[in-house]
């Protein structure tokens, strides 16, 4: 049910989006019951900060690799 709802929402968003934007449901990671009957516009239901490794693990390694630039630290003399 969650996957069907998400796919329909992605299609609706795509219809309204800039032609250079693509909306695609990659997958449903978690589903939670929402006890509130009415939610206001912009209400945040859930959020979580992920490390890069956590994000890769959750998305099956499909995230692009980024080159890391070493940080040079100046020595105080």
N, C-alpha and C positions, 0 to 999 in steps of 0.2 A: 504494500500500500504506500509506504513512504517513497519508494523508488518511482512508482507511477506518478505520485503528486509532484515529486521533484522534477521529473521529466516534463510534465505539463507546465510547471512554472518556468523551467528553462526555455521552453518553446515560446511562452508568452513574453518573456524578457527579450528573447532574440527578435521577436517581431517588432519590439519597440526600440531596439538597440541601434546604435550607429552601425553602418554597414561594415566597418572595420573591427567590430566587436563580435566575439563568438561566445555564446552561453552554452555550456554543456555540463550535464550532471555526470560526474565521474563515478560517484558511488555514495551510498549512505553508510556513514561510519557508526553512528549512534542514534537511538530514538529515545526520547523522554516524554513522559506524560506532562502536559501543561494543565495545571489546575484552574487557572484563571479562565473565565468564560469570555471576557472581552480584553483585547490587547490594543493599546494605542499604537499609532503609526510610529515606527522607529524604536519600538521596545526591544531591548536586547534580551533574548531568552537564555543564551548560553555563549560563553566565550572561553577560550583557553589559549595560552601562549605556548607554542611548540618550539623546541630546538630544531635546527635543520635536520638532524638525524631522525628525530621523532616524525617530522613531516615526511621524510623519505620513506620511513618504515610504514606509515599509515597509507601512503599513496603507492605502495608497491615499487618504489625506486624509480618512478616515472618523472620525478622532478629533475630539471637540468642541473648538471654540475657547474659550480661557479669557481673560477680561479680565485684563489686568495692571494692578495698582495701582502708580502711581509711588511710589517710596520718597523720602521727604523727609529730607534730611540737615540736621541743625542745624549752624549755623555757630558755631564757638567764637570768643568775643570777647575 
